[in-house]
Amino acid sequence: MPTGLLRTTALLVAASAATAAGAGGAELLPALEVQARQADPAFTGFSAPRGQAFFERTHGQPWSCSSCHTRNPLQPGRHAATGKTIAALAPAANPERLSDPAKVEKWFRRNCQDVLKRECTAMEKGDVISYLVSLE
């Protein structure tokens, strides 16, 4: 099995059981931690403040995550190009968010391409999820 597919499969399997328990996104972190450690043996853990900085930064591109999701993910956003309303991203405001591992992976893949022009790393995903689940 290709490494990328193996990582995604591990993320989905690990998250599926915890999702049934309703952990609000935090259940995604253990599989991402395994991936982050594989990519960088010096990995020391995810960081909500680093996730917030990543979320708000444009990374040399015209958009940031907050361009559509707002600087306050507890509030609804609006897609910068289409104007479509986007439900609040933080699980505290929208319990449906981060509850479906396949959707989380799909949206990270799509939005990271928009914001970074590449896929997000496991560490970037874990930091952003840590930030989002820290919001109350």
N, CA, C and O atoms as a GROMACS GRO file, in nm:
protein
  544
    1MET      N    1   0.086  -0.118   0.000
    1MET     CA    2   0.000   0.000   0.000
    1MET      C    3   0.090   0.124   0.000
    1MET      O    4   0.184   0.130   0.079
    2PRO      N    5   0.064   0.223  -0.086
    2PRO     CA    6   0.145   0.346  -0.088
    2PRO      C    7   0.140   0.417   0.046
    2PRO      O    8   0.039   0.412   0.116
    3THR      N    9   0.250   0.484   0.083
    3THR     CA   10   0.263   0.549   0.214
    3THR      C   11   0.151   0.649   0.239
    3THR      O   12   0.094   0.649   0.349
    4GLY      N   13   0.117   0.735   0.141
    4GLY     CA   14   0.011   0.834   0.159
    4GLY      C   15  -0.123   0.769   0.189
    4GLY      O   16  -0.197   0.815   0.276
    5LEU      N   17  -0.153   0.663   0.116
    5LEU     CA   18  -0.279   0.592   0.137
    5LEU      C   19  -0.279   0.525   0.274
    5LEU      O   20  -0.380   0.524   0.343
    6LEU      N   21  -0.166   0.468   0.312
    6LEU     CA   22  -0.153   0.405   0.443
    6LEU      C   23  -0.177   0.507   0.554
    6LEU      O   24  -0.246   0.477   0.651
    7ARG      N   25  -0.120   0.626   0.540
    7ARG     CA   26  -0.138   0.731   0.641
    7ARG      C   27  -0.284   0.774   0.650
    7ARG      O   28  -0.339   0.788   0.759
    8THR      N   29  -0.347   0.795   0.534
    8THR     CA   30  -0.487   0.836   0.533
    8THR      C   31  -0.574   0.727   0.593
    8THR      O   32  -0.666   0.756   0.669
    9THR      N   33  -0.545   0.602   0.558
    9THR     CA   34  -0.621   0.490   0.613
    9THR      C   35  -0.606   0.484   0.764
    9THR      O   36  -0.704   0.462   0.836
   10ALA      N   37  -0.484   0.503   0.814
   10ALA     CA   38  -0.461   0.502   0.958
   10ALA      C   39  -0.538   0.615   1.025
   10ALA      O   40  -0.597   0.595   1.132
   11LEU      N   41  -0.539   0.732   0.965
   11LEU     CA   42  -0.613   0.846   1.019
   11LEU      C   43  -0.761   0.814   1.025
   11LEU      O   44  -0.827   0.840   1.126
   12LEU      N   45  -0.815   0.759   0.918
   12LEU     CA   46  -0.958   0.730   0.914
   12LEU      C   47  -0.997   0.620   1.012
   12LEU      O   48  -1.099   0.631   1.079
   13VAL      N   49  -0.917   0.516   1.020
   13VAL     CA   50  -0.948   0.406   1.112
   13VAL      C   51  -0.941   0.454   1.257
   13VAL      O   52  -1.031   0.427   1.336
   14ALA      N   53  -0.834   0.525   1.291
   14ALA     CA   54  -0.818   0.573   1.429
   14ALA      C   55  -0.928   0.669   1.466
   14ALA      O   56  -0.976   0.668   1.579
   15ALA      N   57  -0.968   0.751   1.372
   15ALA     CA   58  -1.068   0.853   1.402
   15ALA      C   59  -1.209   0.797   1.405
   15ALA      O   60  -1.294   0.849   1.477
   16SER      N   61  -1.236   0.693   1.329
   16SER     CA   62  -1.372   0.641   1.319
   16SER      C   63  -1.427   0.596   1.453
   16SER      O   64  -1.541   0.630   1.487
   17ALA      N   65  -1.351   0.521   1.528
   17ALA     CA   66  -1.398   0.473   1.657
   17ALA      C   67  -1.421   0.588   1.753
   17ALA      O   68  -1.522   0.592   1.823
   18ALA      N   69  -1.328   0.681   1.757
   18ALA     CA   70  -1.342   0.795   1.848
   18ALA      C   71  -1.454   0.888   1.804
   18ALA      O   72  -1.518   0.950   1.889
   19THR      N   73  -1.478   0.898   1.674
   19THR     CA   74  -1.585   0.985   1.626
   19THR      C   75  -1.719   0.937   1.680
   19THR      O   76  -1.805   1.018   1.714
   20ALA      N   77  -1.736   0.806   1.686
   20ALA     CA   78  -1.860   0.752   1.739
   20ALA      C   79  -1.882   0.798   1.882
   20ALA      O   80  -1.996   0.811   1.927
   21ALA      N   81  -1.774   0.823   1.955
   21ALA     CA   82  -1.784   0.871   2.092
   21ALA      C   83  -1.803   1.022   2.099
   21ALA      O   84  -1.825   1.076   2.207
   22GLY      N   85  -1.793   1.092   1.985
   22GLY     CA   86  -1.818   1.236   1.981
   22GLY      C   87  -1.709   1.320   2.043
   22GLY      O   88  -1.738   1.409   2.123
   23ALA      N   89  -1.584   1.296   2.009
   23ALA     CA   90  -1.474   1.367   2.071
   23ALA      C   91  -1.449   1.505   2.011
   23ALA      O   92  -1.361   1.576   2.060
   24GLY      N   93  -1.522   1.547   1.907
   24GLY     CA   94  -1.514   1.683   1.856
   24GLY      C   95  -1.384   1.722   1.789
   24GLY      O   96  -1.344   1.838   1.798
   25GLY      N   97  -1.317   1.632   1.724
   25GLY     CA   98  -1.196   1.664   1.650
   25GLY      C   99  -1.069   1.615   1.715
   25GLY      O  100  -0.974   1.580   1.645
   26ALA      N  101  -1.065   1.611   1.846
   26ALA     CA  102  -0.944   1.568   1.916
   26ALA      C  103  -0.908   1.424   1.882
   26ALA      O  104  -0.791   1.385   1.893
   27GLU      N  105  -1.006   1.344   1.843
   27GLU     CA  106  -0.979   1.204   1.809
   27GLU      C  107  -0.894   1.190   1.684
   27GLU      O  108  -0.839   1.082   1.658
   28LEU      N  109  -0.882   1.295   1.606
   28LEU     CA  110  -0.801   1.291   1.485
   28LEU      C  111  -0.652   1.306   1.515
   28LEU      O  112  -0.567   1.270   1.434
   29LEU      N  113  -0.620   1.360   1.631
   29LEU     CA  114  -0.482   1.395   1.663
   29LEU      C  115  -0.387   1.277   1.679
   29LEU      O  116  -0.273   1.288   1.634
   30PRO      N  117  -0.425   1.166   1.741
   30PRO     CA  118  -0.328   1.056   1.756
   30PRO      C  119  -0.273   1.004   1.623
   30PRO      O  120  -0.152   0.981   1.612
   31ALA      N  121  -0.357   0.986   1.523
   31ALA     CA  122  -0.308   0.938   1.394
   31ALA      C  123  -0.221   1.043   1.326
   31ALA      O  124  -0.121   1.009   1.262
   32LEU      N  125  -0.258   1.170   1.340
   32LEU     CA  126  -0.175   1.277   1.284
   32LEU      C  127  -0.040   1.284   1.355
   32LEU      O  128   0.061   1.315   1.293
   33GLU      N  129  -0.040   1.255   1.485
   33GLU     CA  130   0.085   1.255   1.560
   33GLU      C  131   0.179   1.147   1.508
   33GLU      O  132   0.300   1.170   1.495
   34VAL      N  133   0.125   1.030   1.478
   34VAL     CA  134   0.207   0.922   1.421
   34VAL      C  135   0.268   0.968   1.289
   34VAL      O  136   0.386   0.948   1.265
   35GLN      N  137   0.187   1.030   1.205
   35GLN     CA  138   0.235   1.079   1.075
   35GLN      C  139   0.340   1.188   1.093
   35GLN      O  140   0.442   1.188   1.023
   36ALA      N  141   0.317   1.280   1.186
   36ALA     CA  142   0.412   1.390   1.210
   36ALA      C  143   0.545   1.336   1.260
   36ALA      O  144   0.651   1.384   1.220
   37ARG      N  145   0.539   1.236   1.346
   37ARG     CA  146   0.661   1.176   1.400
   37ARG      C  147   0.737   1.099   1.290
   37ARG      O  148   0.860   1.097   1.291
   38GLN      N  149   0.664   1.037   1.198
   38GLN     CA  150   0.729   0.968   1.086
   38GLN      C  151   0.800   1.069   0.996
   38GLN      O  152   0.909   1.043   0.947
   39ALA      N  153   0.738   1.184   0.976
   39ALA     CA  154   0.797   1.288   0.891
   39ALA      C  155   0.914   1.358   0.959
   39ALA      O  156   1.009   1.400   0.893
   40ASP      N  157   0.906   1.370   1.093
   40ASP     CA  158   1.010   1.441   1.167
   40ASP      C  159   1.026   1.376   1.304
   40ASP      O  160   0.945   1.402   1.394
   41PRO      N  161   1.128   1.294   1.323
   41PRO     CA  162   1.148   1.227   1.452
   41PRO      C  163   1.165   1.325   1.569
   41PRO      O  164   1.149   1.285   1.684
   42ALA      N  165   1.197   1.450   1.542
   42ALA     CA  166   1.212   1.551   1.647
   42ALA      C  167   1.078   1.615   1.684
   42ALA      O  168   1.074   1.704   1.770
   43PHE      N  169   0.969   1.572   1.622
   43PHE     CA  170   0.836   1.625   1.652
   43PHE      C  171   0.808   1.616   1.802
   43PHE      O  172   0.828   1.510   1.862
   44THR      N  173   0.761   1.726   1.862
   44THR     CA  174   0.738   1.730   2.006
   44THR      C  175   0.592   1.750   2.044
   44THR      O  176   0.561   1.761   2.163
   45GLY      N  177   0.503   1.756   1.948
   45GLY     CA  178   0.362   1.771   1.979
   45GLY      C  179   0.298   1.885   1.901
   45GLY      O  180   0.367   1.970   1.844
   46PHE      N  181   0.167   1.885   1.902
   46PHE     CA  182   0.091   1.988   1.833
   46PHE      C  183   0.077   2.110   1.922
   46PHE      O  184   0.091   2.101   2.044
   47SER      N  185   0.049   2.223   1.860
   47SER     CA  186   0.041   2.349   1.932
   47SER      C  187  -0.078   2.430   1.883
   47SER      O  188  -0.085   2.466   1.765
   48ALA      N  189  -0.172   2.461   1.973
   48ALA     CA  190  -0.286   2.546   1.938
   48ALA      C  191  -0.240   2.686   1.897
   48ALA      O  192  -0.291   2.738   1.798
   49PRO      N  193  -0.144   2.750   1.968
   49PRO     CA  194  -0.099   2.882   1.923
   49PRO      C  195  -0.033   2.878   1.784
   49PRO      O  196  -0.052   2.969   1.704
   50ARG      N  197   0.043   2.773   1.757
   50ARG     CA  198   0.103   2.759   1.624
   50ARG      C  199  -0.007   2.736   1.520
   50ARG      O  200   0.002   2.786   1.408
   51GLY      N  201  -0.110   2.661   1.558
   51GLY     CA  202  -0.224   2.638   1.469
   51GLY      C  203  -0.299   2.767   1.439
   51GLY      O  204  -0.342   2.789   1.326
   52GLN      N  205  -0.316   2.852   1.540
   52GLN     CA  206  -0.383   2.980   1.519
   52GLN      C  207  -0.300   3.067   1.424
   52GLN      O  208  -0.355   3.128   1.333
   53ALA      N  209  -0.170   3.073   1.445
   53ALA     CA  210  -0.084   3.153   1.358
   53ALA      C  211  -0.091   3.101   1.213
   53ALA      O  212  -0.099   3.179   1.119
   54PHE      N  213  -0.089   2.970   1.198
   54PHE     CA  214  -0.100   2.909   1.065
   54PHE      C  215  -0.234   2.947   1.002
   54PHE      O  216  -0.238   2.982   0.885
   55PHE      N  217  -0.341   2.939   1.079
   55PHE     CA  218  -0.478   2.966   1.034
   55PHE      C  219  -0.492   3.109   0.983
   55PHE      O  220  -0.564   3.135   0.887
   56GLU      N  221  -0.424   3.202   1.047
   56GLU     CA  222  -0.439   3.344   1.015
   56GLU      C  223  -0.340   3.395   0.911
   56GLU      O  224  -0.362   3.501   0.852
   57ARG      N  225  -0.232   3.323   0.887
   57ARG     CA  226  -0.125   3.366   0.796
   57ARG      C  227  -0.163   3.334   0.650
   57ARG      O  228  -0.232   3.236   0.623
   58THR      N  229  -0.115   3.417   0.556
   58THR     CA  230  -0.145   3.395   0.414
   58THR      C  231  -0.042   3.304   0.345
   58THR      O  232  -0.068   3.258   0.234
   59HIS      N  233   0.071   3.279   0.404
   59HIS     CA  234   0.170   3.185   0.348
   59HIS      C  235   0.216   3.226   0.209
   59HIS      O  236   0.247   3.140   0.126
   60GLY      N  237   0.221   3.356   0.182
   60GLY     CA  238   0.267   3.403   0.052
   60GLY      C  239   0.162   3.396  -0.057
   60GLY      O  240   0.191   3.427  -0.173
   61GLN      N  241   0.043   3.357  -0.023
   61GLN     CA  242  -0.068   3.348  -0.119
   61GLN      C  243  -0.172   3.455  -0.085
   61GLN      O  244  -0.163   3.518   0.021
   62PRO      N  245  -0.269   3.477  -0.172
   62PRO     CA  246  -0.369   3.582  -0.144
   62PRO      C  247  -0.461   3.549  -0.026
   62PRO      O  248  -0.512   3.640   0.040
   63TRP      N  249  -0.484   3.420   0.003
   63TRP     CA  250  -0.580   3.381   0.104
   63TRP      C  251  -0.512   3.315   0.223
   63TRP      O  252  -0.402   3.261   0.212
   64SER      N  253  -0.580   3.321   0.336
   64SER     CA  254  -0.546   3.241   0.454
   64SER      C  255  -0.670   3.159   0.487
   64SER      O  256  -0.774   3.176   0.424
   65CYS      N  257  -0.660   3.071   0.583
   65CYS     CA  258  -0.779   2.997   0.629
   65CYS      C  259  -0.885   3.096   0.678
   65CYS      O  260  -1.004   3.079   0.653
   66SER      N  261  -0.837   3.200   0.747
   66SER     CA  262  -0.930   3.298   0.806
   66SER      C  263  -0.994   3.388   0.701
   66SER      O  264  -1.088   3.461   0.733
   67SER      N  265  -0.945   3.387   0.578
   67SER     CA  266  -1.009   3.466   0.473
   67SER      C  267  -1.154   3.423   0.454
   67SER      O  268  -1.240   3.507   0.428
   68CYS      N  269  -1.179   3.295   0.466
   68CYS     CA  270  -1.316   3.244   0.452
   68CYS      C  271  -1.380   3.208   0.585
   68CYS      O  272  -1.499   3.229   0.605
   69HIS      N  273  -1.300   3.155   0.678
   69HIS     CA  274  -1.354   3.107   0.806
   69HIS      C  275  -1.353   3.214   0.914
   69HIS      O  276  -1.396   3.187   1.026
   70THR      N  277  -1.306   3.332   0.885
   70THR     CA  278  -1.293   3.447   0.975
   70THR      C  279  -1.183   3.423   1.078
   70THR      O  280  -1.141   3.310   1.100
   71ARG      N  281  -1.139   3.530   1.140
   71ARG     CA  282  -1.038   3.518   1.246
   71ARG      C  283  -1.098   3.459   1.373
   71ARG      O  284  -1.025   3.427   1.467
   72ASN      N  285  -1.228   3.443   1.376
   72ASN     CA  286  -1.297   3.381   1.489
   72ASN      C  287  -1.375   3.260   1.437
   72ASN      O  288  -1.490   3.276   1.396
   73PRO      N  289  -1.315   3.141   1.438
   73PRO     CA  290  -1.382   3.022   1.385
   73PRO      C  291  -1.506   2.978   1.463
   73PRO      O  292  -1.571   2.881   1.427
   74LEU      N  293  -1.538   3.050   1.570
   74LEU     CA  294  -1.663   3.023   1.641
   74LEU      C  295  -1.782   3.088   1.569
   74LEU      O  296  -1.897   3.061   1.600
   75GLN      N  297  -1.752   3.173   1.472
   75GLN     CA  298  -1.854   3.244   1.394
   75GLN      C  299  -1.861   3.188   1.252
   75GLN      O  300  -1.762   3.134   1.202
   76PRO      N  301  -1.977   3.200   1.187
   76PRO     CA  302  -1.985   3.158   1.047
   76PRO      C  303  -1.894   3.244   0.960
   76PRO      O  304  -1.864   3.359   0.994
   77GLY      N  305  -1.851   3.189   0.850
   77GLY     CA  306  -1.768   3.262   0.755
   77GLY      C  307  -1.837   3.274   0.621
   77GLY      O  308  -1.955   3.242   0.607
   78ARG      N  309  -1.762   3.322   0.525
   78ARG     CA  310  -1.813   3.338   0.389
   78ARG      C  311  -1.698   3.313   0.293
   78ARG      O  312  -1.589   3.368   0.309
   79HIS      N  313  -1.724   3.228   0.194
   79HIS     CA  314  -1.618   3.196   0.097
   79HIS      C  315  -1.576   3.324   0.026
   79HIS      O  316  -1.660   3.398  -0.025
   80ALA      N  317  -1.447   3.348   0.022
   80ALA     CA  318  -1.393   3.473  -0.033
   80ALA      C  319  -1.425   3.490  -0.182
   80ALA      O  320  -1.441   3.603  -0.228
   81ALA      N  321  -1.433   3.383  -0.257
   81ALA     CA  322  -1.458   3.394  -0.401
   81ALA      C  323  -1.606   3.382  -0.436
   81ALA      O  324  -1.656   3.458  -0.520
   82THR      N  325  -1.676   3.287  -0.374
   82THR     CA  326  -1.815   3.261  -0.413
   82THR      C  327  -1.917   3.336  -0.329
   82THR      O  328  -2.031   3.353  -0.370
   83GLY      N  329  -1.876   3.380  -0.210
   83GLY     CA  330  -1.970   3.446  -0.120
   83GLY      C  331  -2.060   3.350  -0.044
   83GLY      O  332  -2.144   3.393   0.035
   84LYS      N  333  -2.044   3.220  -0.067
   84LYS     CA  334  -2.126   3.119   0.000
   84LYS      C  335  -2.099   3.121   0.151
   84LYS      O  336  -1.983   3.127   0.194
   85THR      N  337  -2.205   3.115   0.231
   85THR     CA  338  -2.191   3.109   0.376
   85THR      C  339  -2.128   2.977   0.416
   85THR      O  340  -2.161   2.872   0.362
   86ILE      N  341  -2.036   2.984   0.512
   86ILE     CA  342  -1.967   2.867   0.564
   86ILE      C  343  -1.999   2.858   0.713
   86ILE      O  344  -1.977   2.954   0.787
   87ALA      N  345  -2.049   2.744   0.756
   87ALA     CA  346  -2.082   2.725   0.897
   87ALA      C  347  -1.957   2.742   0.983
   87ALA      O  348  -1.845   2.721   0.936
   88ALA      N  349  -1.976   2.779   1.107
   88ALA     CA  350  -1.865   2.794   1.202
   88ALA      C  351  -1.776   2.670   1.198
   88ALA      O  352  -1.826   2.558   1.188
   89LEU      N  353  -1.646   2.691   1.204
   89LEU     CA  354  -1.549   2.583   1.190
   89LEU      C  355  -1.515   2.516   1.323
   89LEU      O  356  -1.483   2.397   1.326
   90ALA      N  357  -1.520   2.590   1.432
   90ALA     CA  358  -1.483   2.534   1.563
   90ALA      C  359  -1.591   2.438   1.613
   90ALA      O  360  -1.709   2.472   1.610
   91PRO      N  361  -1.552   2.319   1.658
   91PRO     CA  362  -1.650   2.223   1.709
   91PRO      C  363  -1.735   2.276   1.825
   91PRO      O  364  -1.848   2.231   1.842
   92ALA      N  365  -1.683   2.370   1.904
   92ALA     CA  366  -1.761   2.424   2.015
   92ALA      C  367  -1.884   2.499   1.964
   92ALA      O  368  -1.986   2.503   2.033
   93ALA      N  369  -1.875   2.559   1.847
   93ALA     CA  370  -1.987   2.632   1.789
   93ALA      C  371  -2.068   2.547   1.692
   93ALA      O  372  -2.184   2.576   1.665
   94ASN      N  373  -2.006   2.443   1.640
   94ASN     CA  374  -2.068   2.359   1.539
   94ASN      C  375  -2.021   2.215   1.561
   94ASN      O  376  -1.919   2.175   1.506
   95PRO      N  377  -2.096   2.138   1.641
   95PRO     CA  378  -2.052   2.002   1.675
   95PRO      C  379  -2.033   1.910   1.555
   95PRO      O  380  -1.966   1.807   1.566
   96GLU      N  381  -2.090   1.944   1.441
   96GLU     CA  382  -2.071   1.862   1.321
   96GLU      C  383  -1.930   1.876   1.264
   96GLU      O  384  -1.882   1.787   1.194
   97ARG      N  385  -1.863   1.987   1.295
   97ARG     CA  386  -1.729   2.010   1.242
   97ARG      C  387  -1.630   1.911   1.301
   97ARG      O  388  -1.636   1.878   1.419
   98LEU      N  389  -1.541   1.865   1.216
   98LEU     CA  390  -1.435   1.772   1.254
   98LEU      C  391  -1.489   1.639   1.304
   98LEU      O  392  -1.418   1.564   1.370
   99SER      N  393  -1.616   1.609   1.273
   99SER     CA  394  -1.676   1.485   1.322
   99SER      C  395  -1.666   1.371   1.220
   99SER      O  396  -1.681   1.254   1.258
  100ASP      N  397  -1.641   1.401   1.095
  100ASP     CA  398  -1.632   1.299   0.991
  100ASP      C  399  -1.489   1.301   0.935
  100ASP      O  400  -1.453   1.392   0.860
  101PRO      N  401  -1.408   1.202   0.970
  101PRO     CA  402  -1.267   1.201   0.928
  101PRO      C  403  -1.248   1.212   0.776
  101PRO      O  404  -1.155   1.278   0.731
  102ALA      N  405  -1.335   1.150   0.699
  102ALA     CA  406  -1.322   1.158   0.553
  102ALA      C  407  -1.344   1.300   0.504
  102ALA      O  408  -1.272   1.348   0.416
  103LYS      N  409  -1.442   1.369   0.562
  103LYS     CA  410  -1.467   1.509   0.524
  103LYS      C  411  -1.352   1.599   0.568
  103LYS      O  412  -1.313   1.690   0.496
  104VAL      N  413  -1.299   1.574   0.686
  104VAL     CA  414  -1.186   1.654   0.735
  104VAL      C  415  -1.069   1.641   0.639
  104VAL      O  416  -1.007   1.740   0.601
  105GLU      N  417  -1.038   1.518   0.600
  105GLU     CA  418  -0.927   1.495   0.508
  105GLU      C  419  -0.955   1.561   0.373
  105GLU      O  420  -0.866   1.623   0.315
  106LYS      N  421  -1.077   1.548   0.323
  106LYS     CA  422  -1.115   1.608   0.195
  106LYS      C  423  -1.097   1.760   0.199
  106LYS      O  424  -1.039   1.818   0.108
  107TRP      N  425  -1.146   1.823   0.305
  107TRP     CA  426  -1.140   1.969   0.312
  107TRP      C  427  -0.998   2.018   0.337
  107TRP      O  428  -0.959   2.122   0.284
  108PHE      N  429  -0.919   1.946   0.416
  108PHE     CA  430  -0.779   1.984   0.430
  108PHE      C  431  -0.709   1.976   0.294
  108PHE      O  432  -0.636   2.067   0.256
  109ARG      N  433  -0.733   1.868   0.222
  109ARG     CA  434  -0.668   1.852   0.092
  109ARG      C  435  -0.705   1.967  -0.001
  109ARG      O  436  -0.618   2.026  -0.065
  110ARG      N  437  -0.831   1.998  -0.009
  110ARG     CA  438  -0.879   2.104  -0.100
  110ARG      C  439  -0.834   2.243  -0.054
  110ARG      O  440  -0.780   2.320  -0.133
  111ASN      N  441  -0.854   2.273   0.073
  111ASN     CA  442  -0.824   2.408   0.122
  111ASN      C  443  -0.675   2.434   0.133
  111ASN      O  444  -0.632   2.548   0.112
  112CYS      N  445  -0.597   2.334   0.164
  112CYS     CA  446  -0.452   2.354   0.168
  112CYS      C  447  -0.399   2.386   0.029
  112CYS      O  448  -0.307   2.466   0.014
  113GLN      N  449  -0.457   2.325  -0.072
  113GLN     CA  450  -0.418   2.358  -0.209
  113GLN      C  451  -0.452   2.504  -0.240
  113GLN      O  452  -0.373   2.574  -0.304
  114ASP      N  453  -0.568   2.552  -0.194
  114ASP     CA  454  -0.609   2.692  -0.216
  114ASP      C  455  -0.516   2.788  -0.142
  114ASP      O  456  -0.474   2.889  -0.198
  115VAL      N  457  -0.486   2.757  -0.016
  115VAL     CA  458  -0.412   2.849   0.070
  115VAL      C  459  -0.261   2.836   0.051
  115VAL      O  460  -0.190   2.937   0.051
  116LEU      N  461  -0.211   2.714   0.035
  116LEU     CA  462  -0.066   2.690   0.031
  116LEU      C  463  -0.013   2.652  -0.106
  116LEU      O  464   0.107   2.662  -0.132
  117LYS      N  465  -0.103   2.610  -0.195
  117LYS     CA  466  -0.063   2.554  -0.325
  117LYS      C  467   0.012   2.422  -0.306
  117LYS      O  468   0.098   2.386  -0.387
  118ARG      N  469  -0.022   2.351  -0.198
  118ARG     CA  470   0.033   2.218  -0.170
  118ARG      C  471  -0.055   2.155  -0.062
  118ARG      O  472  -0.142   2.221  -0.004
  119GLU      N  473  -0.032   2.027  -0.034
  119GLU     CA  474  -0.103   1.963   0.076
  119GLU      C  475  -0.045   2.010   0.209
  119GLU      O  476   0.074   2.043   0.217
  120CYS      N  477  -0.126   2.013   0.311
  120CYS     CA  478  -0.078   2.043   0.446
  120CYS      C  479  -0.003   1.922   0.500
  120CYS      O  480  -0.033   1.808   0.464
  121THR      N  481   0.094   1.948   0.583
  121THR     CA  482   0.164   1.840   0.651
  121THR      C  483   0.078   1.791   0.768
  121THR      O  484  -0.017   1.857   0.808
  122ALA      N  485   0.113   1.676   0.821
  122ALA     CA  486   0.042   1.623   0.938
  122ALA      C  487   0.056   1.720   1.055
  122ALA      O  488  -0.040   1.740   1.130
  123MET      N  489   0.174   1.781   1.071
  123MET     CA  490   0.192   1.876   1.180
  123MET      C  491   0.102   1.999   1.162
  123MET      O  492   0.042   2.046   1.258
  124GLU      N  493   0.093   2.050   1.041
  124GLU     CA  494   0.005   2.165   1.016
  124GLU      C  495  -0.140   2.130   1.045
  124GLU      O  496  -0.212   2.208   1.109
  125LYS      N  497  -0.184   2.014   1.000
  125LYS     CA  498  -0.322   1.971   1.027
  125LYS      C  499  -0.345   1.957   1.177
  125LYS      O  500  -0.445   2.006   1.229
  126GLY      N  501  -0.253   1.891   1.246
  126GLY     CA  502  -0.266   1.872   1.390
  126GLY      C  503  -0.267   2.003   1.466
  126GLY      O  504  -0.344   2.019   1.561
  127ASP      N  505  -0.183   2.097   1.425
  127ASP     CA  506  -0.181   2.228   1.490
  127ASP      C  507  -0.314   2.300   1.470
  127ASP      O  508  -0.368   2.357   1.565
  128VAL      N  509  -0.366   2.300   1.348
  128VAL     CA  510  -0.494   2.367   1.321
  128VAL      C  511  -0.606   2.301   1.398
  128VAL      O  512  -0.690   2.370   1.457
  129ILE      N  513  -0.611   2.169   1.398
  129ILE     CA  514  -0.716   2.100   1.474
  129ILE      C  515  -0.702   2.131   1.622
  129ILE      O  516  -0.802   2.154   1.690
  130SER      N  517  -0.580   2.131   1.674
  130SER     CA  518  -0.558   2.165   1.815
  130SER      C  519  -0.611   2.305   1.845
  130SER      O  520  -0.675   2.326   1.949
  131TYR      N  521  -0.586   2.399   1.756
  131TYR     CA  522  -0.637   2.535   1.772
  131TYR      C  523  -0.790   2.534   1.773
  131TYR      O  524  -0.852   2.593   1.861
  132LEU      N  525  -0.850   2.469   1.675
  132LEU     CA  526  -0.996   2.472   1.663
  132LEU      C  527  -1.065   2.407   1.782
  132LEU      O  528  -1.168   2.457   1.827
  133VAL      N  529  -1.011   2.296   1.833
  133VAL     CA  530  -1.075   2.231   1.948
  133VAL      C  531  -1.048   2.304   2.078
  133VAL      O  532  -1.114   2.278   2.178
  134SER      N  533  -0.950   2.395   2.077
  134SER     CA  534  -0.923   2.473   2.199
  134SER      C  535  -1.020   2.588   2.218
  134SER      O  536  -1.030   2.645   2.326
  135LEU      N  537  -1.092   2.623   2.114
  135LEU     CA  538  -1.183   2.737   2.120
  135LEU      C  539  -1.311   2.702   2.192
  135LEU      O  540  -1.366   2.593   2.175
  136GLU      N  541  -1.358   2.794   2.274
  136GLU     CA  542  -1.483   2.770   2.348
  136GLU      C  543  -1.576   2.886   2.334
  136GLU      O  544  -1.686   2.884   2.390
   0.00000   0.00000   0.00000
